[in-house]
Amino acid sequence: TQQIEKHSFDVVVIGAGGAGLRAAIEARLAGRRVAIISKSLFGKAHTVMAEGGAAAAMGNVNSNDNWMVHFRDTMRGGKFLNNFRMAELHAKEAADRIWELETYGALFDRTKDGKISQRNFGGHEYPRLAHVGDRTGLELIRTLQQKIVSLQQEDKAEFGDYDARIRVFAECTITELIVNDGRIAGAFGYYRESGDFVLFEAPAIVLATGGVGKSYKVTSNSWEYTGDGHALALRAGATLINMEFLQFHPTGMVWPPSVKGILVTESVRGDGGVLKNSEGKRFMFDYVPDVFRAQYAETEEEADRWYTDPDNNRRPPELLPRDEVARAINAEIKAGRGSPAGGVYLDIASRRPAEFIHKRLPSMHHQFKELADVDITKEPMEIGPTCHYVMGGIEVDPDTGAAAGTVEGLFAAGECSGGMHGSNRLGGNSLSDLLVFGKRAGEYAASYAESLGTAKPRVTADSIDAAVATALAPLERESGENPYDVWHDLQTVMQDLVGIIRRKHELEEAQKKLVDLRGRVASVKATGGRKYNPGWHLALDLRNMLVVSECTAKAALEREESRGGHTREDFPKMDPAWRRINLVCSLDGDEVNLTHQPVPRMRDDLLTLFERPEMGKYLTDDELSDFDAAKA
Ligand code: FAD
């Protein structure tokens, strides 16, 4: 029999990035007992790596900005596939969440008159990203952690115990959600260092586990991002929505090979950096799609004037949404106009004084100097697309974060949830998403837990035994493949066949290969024991990466159009009929089921924030009649 450490909480938050921490704070403020669990060290999450800033229509730098402009930009960025209610809540509440962070002690950069400064970013009509140099995520995490410490101090004063109502479990990976009769009963996992098992009994769980990037070879994501929350949700009976939409960030490092994929912040372009090919041409002017033509400069002169006079000039095409820029870079490289290391050039050195670059982009300067021996105040950077963010995710109720599907008591927020960003996320909209929907998920998870009173679902002995058996299987097998080999093959399938440009026959091949990989993943062998054993951890992560990859490949084959982060070479256009369809994945045994669900119709008061010529590009004819009626 296994020794299993046991804990009991009202709400368990899995993930200690911005979404998880904000959810935990809210659940604790509602008086619930909360656990925060994180696979890596506390404080090390993607949120801490966020550079550019958090988007919120505070109107500090341009007073024309307001939630309606932000809502429009977000819907445009997502090519109108966003869950409109999430985009609405996000646009309306982001500013309050940023101001609230100040009350927790955040110190944002300032405008000359002392307001929170806001910077330009792709797809945002006005300067909108609240920032701290290019280290915004660090400040966000620091502040949320500080708030947690202050709440723990209050609890110490009241109960004599810092952990009385909020406790952190770091380096602890959840491998299984425990469900009893369709309701969440708890979560099971192991400590990274000791390999010991731990069980959390809890009626409400908030998933805030972030992204899936480690299924790809070239990614800005770090080791923890193996789609755990997505897979846990699926196995518990929840659904995933629109998993075909992945964001390939246009600017990742391409050299040296050991750092390929590491992010180069969009702020470089927001602050004046431009993209050039091997012929020295500023090529983005050739890639402005029709839907965006009216908002983007046609000449370099106009684009350059925009930085100082945005009211009278149109924005540079380097600041198109990320999907457009990534495809353009891909096309330049394919046409033989790439840089020696297989990217293109991002140049800020010839455009801004060294002093400005040091002040605005200190981390980028440090990153290139340390990792590539390139001084970005003197030389251009070599960059190329990198798998960065997943727009698809756990299907949730927009107001409460409750997961859709057959399970009760499960909530999700942040990158692991889906819907908010449609087919493409605008930069800066993730940090604000974490705060807005983290708070909401925490609030509703707390009230759900409270509503159950003492009638909490029980964790059965059978479910614990099953979780233990699954976790130990890779160690106990007599023989089997090395998990690293299987992972390499999975990444190759996703990178080569389900990457930035997709084709029917390649997606079909990917599906076959992923089905073959199922057997291999199920029989990997991890050598060694349970103490700090990365091979074993990978073996367990692999089954998550696999099922999430299957959802992505399946949905990518199904969606016969190109939209946002999903580009089909064989269906290169956006198709208004597909805009009305969400692709939803559920799990039936080992099989991923894919269904079509109608996209909820936008409320008239939101619909009429747009104009006819623009909507003509996105809506079907009968939707346009509705639009005309709403406008009339
Ligand atoms: P994360 O911050 O990713 O945290 C996930 C947490 O879940 C971690 O604590 C992890 O350990 C834990 N976890 C995962 N699996 C398990 C498990 N099985 N058991 C227990 N714990 C688990 N967005 C912006 O808006 N602006 C930016 O400027 C920006 N810059 C970025 C720069 C980089 C380099 C990267 C990678 C992303 C950037 N993004 C940016 C995106 C943004 O940072 C992320 O989308 C966001 O931080 C995700 O937050 P989250 O709270 O959902 O999850």
Residues whose N, C-alpha, C, O or C-beta is under 5 A from the ligand:
A	BS01	FAD	I14 G15 A16 G17 G18 A19 G20 I37 S38 K39 S40 K44 A45 H46 T47 M49 A50 E51 G52 G53 C172 T173 I174 A208 T209 G210 G211 S220 N221 E224 D228 L263 A413 G414 E415 C416 G427 G428 N429 S430 L431 L434
